[in-house]
């Protein structure tokens, strides 16, 4: 029973360490410092970004992405004019940026969320209750992030299998080419052996035609 309780405690600690850590902070956008909400996830940035985009997509909103080398707001996804009743009354702009942060051999992600309405960024100073709702929204992304991380792992494994299959196919092709070359080599060896045998036979025939000239008797006188 004691070991079982320790196991439950270990699982609880592990799960809590993977759960999103949400807090308030500031972010810079459009050359202005604004109140922001920060969420840290122990998952890849791609999984977090996919989870956020799909959550908004379910509500019918697609982002406009800030791009450009000289654009200091590069990386932000802007969900303009979005309506999320659990957070704001009426339309609001949701500015989302997800950044990767590697530490201790693991890939983590930091999500920055700025919610602006009427030109003002939502924060505790504006509405404490709504600020808590934003935090709840970010914490609620965790199951989506876990699911997206799994999908990324599945995709990566599928791509690894395809890559290995292509490598195997290439190796088999190389083997077939080598076997074909080896068979050609063996046939060439047989042909050359036959050629050598024929030439040796011809050589023996030629040698058999040799005539040894008679040696004259030096002791007899010639008339």
C-alpha positions as CSV (number, residue, x, y, z in Angstrom):
1,X,0.0,0.0,0.0
2,X,2.9,2.3,0.9
3,X,4.6,1.7,-2.5
4,X,1.3,2.3,-4.3
5,X,0.9,5.7,-2.6
6,X,4.5,6.6,-3.5
7,X,3.8,5.7,-7.1
8,X,0.7,7.9,-7.2
9,X,2.7,10.7,-5.7
10,X,5.5,10.3,-8.3
11,X,3.0,10.3,-11.1
12,X,1.3,13.4,-9.7
13,X,4.6,15.2,-9.5
14,X,5.6,14.2,-13.0
15,X,2.3,15.3,-14.5
16,X,2.4,18.6,-12.6
17,X,5.9,19.3,-14.0
18,X,4.5,18.8,-17.5
19,X,1.5,21.0,-16.9
20,X,1.6,24.5,-18.2
21,X,3.0,27.2,-15.9
22,X,1.0,30.4,-16.4
23,X,1.9,33.8,-15.1
24,X,1.5,37.5,-16.0
25,X,4.2,39.6,-17.5
26,X,4.9,42.1,-20.3
27,X,5.5,41.9,-24.0
28,X,6.5,44.4,-26.7
29,X,4.3,44.7,-29.8
30,X,4.0,47.6,-32.3
31,X,6.8,49.3,-30.3
32,X,4.7,49.3,-27.2
33,X,5.1,47.5,-23.9
34,X,1.8,45.7,-23.0
35,X,0.5,43.5,-20.3
36,X,0.8,39.9,-21.3
37,X,0.2,36.4,-20.2
38,X,3.0,33.9,-20.3
39,X,2.6,30.1,-20.4
40,X,5.5,27.6,-20.3
41,X,5.0,24.1,-21.6
42,X,7.3,21.2,-21.4
43,X,6.5,20.3,-25.0
44,X,7.9,21.3,-28.5
45,X,6.9,24.8,-29.7
46,X,5.3,23.3,-32.8
47,X,2.9,21.3,-30.6
48,X,1.9,24.4,-28.6
49,X,1.5,26.6,-31.8
50,X,-0.6,23.9,-33.5
51,X,-2.8,23.6,-30.4
52,X,-3.5,27.4,-30.2
53,X,-4.1,27.7,-33.9
54,X,-6.5,24.8,-34.0
55,X,-8.4,26.1,-30.9
56,X,-9.0,29.4,-32.6
57,X,-9.8,27.6,-35.9
58,X,-12.6,25.7,-34.2
59,X,-14.2,29.1,-33.5
60,X,-13.7,30.1,-37.1
61,X,-10.7,32.4,-36.7
62,X,-7.5,32.3,-38.7
63,X,-4.4,34.3,-37.9
64,X,-2.5,37.0,-39.7
65,X,1.2,36.3,-39.1
66,X,3.8,39.0,-38.7
67,X,6.7,38.5,-41.1
68,X,9.7,40.3,-42.4
69,X,13.3,40.5,-41.5
70,X,13.1,44.0,-40.1
71,X,9.8,43.4,-38.4
72,X,10.3,43.4,-34.7
73,X,6.9,41.8,-34.2
74,X,7.9,38.9,-36.4
75,X,6.5,35.6,-35.1
76,X,3.3,37.0,-33.7
77,X,0.1,35.5,-34.9
78,X,-2.7,38.0,-34.7
79,X,-6.3,36.8,-34.3
80,X,-8.0,40.1,-35.0
81,X,-11.6,40.7,-34.1
82,X,-12.1,37.4,-32.3
83,X,-14.9,36.8,-29.9
84,X,-14.3,34.6,-26.9
85,X,-17.1,35.1,-24.4
86,X,-15.1,33.3,-21.6
87,X,-12.5,36.0,-21.8
88,X,-13.8,39.3,-23.2
89,X,-17.0,41.0,-24.0
90,X,-17.3,41.5,-27.7
91,X,-14.5,41.5,-30.2
92,X,-10.8,41.5,-29.2
93,X,-7.4,41.1,-30.8
94,X,-5.4,38.1,-29.6
95,X,-1.7,38.4,-30.2
96,X,0.1,35.0,-29.9
97,X,3.7,34.2,-30.1
98,X,5.3,30.8,-29.4
99,X,9.0,30.5,-28.9
100,X,11.2,27.4,-28.4
101,X,13.5,27.2,-25.5
102,X,15.8,24.2,-25.0
103,X,17.1,23.4,-21.5
104,X,18.4,20.4,-19.6
105,X,18.2,18.3,-22.8
106,X,14.5,18.9,-23.3
107,X,12.7,21.2,-25.7
108,X,10.3,23.5,-24.0
109,X,8.0,26.2,-25.4
110,X,7.0,29.7,-24.1
111,X,3.7,31.1,-25.2
112,X,3.1,34.8,-25.0
113,X,-0.5,36.0,-25.2
114,X,-1.6,39.7,-25.4
115,X,-5.3,40.4,-25.5
116,X,-6.2,43.9,-26.6
117,X,-9.6,45.5,-26.7
118,X,-10.3,49.1,-27.5
119,X,-6.6,49.8,-27.7
120,X,-6.0,48.5,-24.2
121,X,-4.2,45.3,-23.2
122,X,-6.1,43.1,-20.8
123,X,-4.4,42.5,-17.5
124,X,-5.0,42.3,-13.8
125,X,-5.1,46.1,-13.7
126,X,-8.0,46.1,-16.1
127,X,-10.0,43.2,-14.8
128,X,-8.7,40.6,-12.3
129,X,-11.5,38.2,-13.0
130,X,-10.9,38.3,-16.7
131,X,-7.2,37.9,-16.2
132,X,-7.9,34.7,-14.3
133,X,-10.0,33.5,-17.2
134,X,-7.1,34.1,-19.6
135,X,-4.9,32.0,-17.4
136,X,-7.6,29.3,-17.3
137,X,-7.7,29.4,-21.1
138,X,-4.0,28.9,-21.3
139,X,-4.0,26.1,-18.7
140,X,-6.8,24.5,-20.6
141,X,-4.6,24.2,-23.7
142,X,-2.5,21.5,-22.1
143,X,-4.6,18.5,-23.3
144,X,-4.5,20.0,-26.8
145,X,-0.7,20.4,-26.6
146,X,-0.3,16.9,-25.4
147,X,-2.4,15.6,-28.3
148,X,-0.5,17.7,-30.8
149,X,2.9,16.6,-29.4
150,X,1.8,13.0,-29.9
151,X,0.8,13.8,-33.5
152,X,4.2,15.3,-34.1
153,X,5.8,12.2,-32.7
154,X,3.6,9.9,-34.9
155,X,4.5,12.0,-38.0
156,X,8.2,11.9,-37.2
157,X,8.1,8.2,-36.7
158,X,6.2,7.7,-40.0
159,X,8.7,9.9,-41.8
160,X,11.6,7.9,-40.2
161,X,10.0,4.6,-41.3
162,X,9.6,6.0,-44.9
163,X,13.2,7.1,-44.9
164,X,14.4,3.7,-43.7
165,X,12.2,1.9,-46.2
166,X,13.7,4.1,-49.0
167,X,17.2,3.2,-47.7
168,X,16.3,-0.5,-47.7
169,X,14.9,-0.2,-51.2
170,X,18.1,1.5,-52.3
171,X,20.3,-1.1,-50.6
172,X,18.3,-3.9,-52.3
173,X,18.7,-2.2,-55.7
174,X,22.5,-1.9,-55.0
175,X,22.6,-5.6,-54.1
176,X,20.7,-6.5,-57.3
177,X,23.2,-4.4,-59.4
178,X,26.1,-6.0,-57.6
179,X,24.7,-9.5,-58.1
180,X,24.1,-8.8,-61.8
181,X,27.7,-7.5,-62.1
182,X,29.0,-10.5,-60.2
183,X,27.1,-12.8,-62.6
184,X,28.5,-11.0,-65.6
185,X,31.9,-11.2,-64.0
186,X,31.5,-15.0,-63.5
187,X,30.3,-15.4,-67.1
188,X,33.2,-13.3,-68.3
189,X,35.6,-15.6,-66.3
190,X,34.1,-18.7,-67.9
191,X,34.4,-17.2,-71.4
192,X,38.0,-16.2,-70.7
193,X,38.8,-19.7,-69.3
194,X,37.3,-21.2,-72.5
195,X,39.3,-18.8,-74.6
196,X,42.5,-19.7,-72.8
197,X,41.8,-23.4,-73.2
198,X,41.2,-23.0,-76.9
199,X,44.4,-21.0,-77.3
200,X,46.3,-23.6,-75.4
201,X,44.9,-26.3,-77.7
202,X,45.9,-24.2,-80.6
203,X,49.4,-23.8,-79.1
204,X,49.8,-27.5,-78.7
205,X,48.8,-28.1,-82.3
206,X,51.4,-25.5,-83.4
207,X,54.0,-27.1,-81.3
208,X,53.2,-30.5,-82.7
209,X,54.1,-29.3,-86.1
210,X,57.6,-28.5,-85.2
211,X,60.3,-30.3,-87.3
212,X,63.7,-30.9,-85.8
213,X,66.4,-30.5,-88.6
214,X,68.9,-33.3,-89.0
215,X,72.3,-32.6,-87.7
216,X,75.0,-33.2,-90.3
217,X,77.8,-35.8,-89.6
218,X,80.9,-33.7,-89.2
219,X,83.3,-36.8,-89.4
220,X,82.4,-37.9,-93.0
221,X,84.3,-36.5,-95.9
222,X,82.5,-34.8,-98.6
223,X,83.3,-35.7,-102.2
